[in-house]
Amino acid sequence: MRFLFLGDIVGRSAREAVVNTVPRLRQEWALDFVVVNGENAAGGFGITAAICDELFDAGVDVITLGNHAWDQREALTHIERENRLVRPINFPPGTPGRGQTLIEAANGARVLVINAMGRVFMDPLDDPFAAIDQALTETPLSDIADAVIVDFHGEATSEKMAMGHFCDGRASLVVGTHSHIPTADAQVLPGGTAYQTDAGMCGDYDSVIGMEKDEPVNRFVTKMPRGRFTPALGPATLCGVFVETEGNGLARRVEPVRLGGRLIKALPQV
Ligand code: FE2
């Protein structure tokens, strides 16, 4: 099967680009499944029920989150009734929602999507390796799941690479999110898992990781706040990875995707 993972959607211009482009990509690239990280979709901070609906209506199958999951309080209740919305699996016990979801794709395949958060330069949370190990054991690839997609939301490239190798052979794709910058290391790992350290954001790259650049630069220079962080609203680049799997759910190939906006274009061979 073929699927597309798009990294952190930052603000309105990215949201509009995703909504306007995903229907065409689903058709042109014969995509069976689309996952996006939506934790910055609402003005850079969190996600709302209306934005979830907008993304699902455009052909997104599952939305993942991260450290900004609850910036919009309605997400705490919305996630309880929306099983296509996934928050990090290693949040404390009792957190609303779920850290994994098994969804039927358009072609009938069962796709397990897991979201987890790293702990290096991030909030202290439960062990993401143990949590993902349990999820992969409970819903094994090529047995209960036809494809397994892991969004590992973290800051440190080392922790993300370690997670890729930890899941190698047991997931179709392990891809990082959160840094908002695409890395150039898309590869199929030795055991057959597609991997890229960070998908990059969907957003305006004339910015500081998606935010209007003046205030972040000011804070680095003066250490004093002068205004608020607001998403940069110039043309967005859609960033992510395209994956094609074999019958056993492991990856045949992975290719980086960068489409629109300022970054140099990268499109998969379809
Ligand atoms: Fe994040």
Residues whose N, C-alpha, C, O or C-beta is under 5 A from the ligand:
A	BS01	FE2	G66 N67 H68 H178
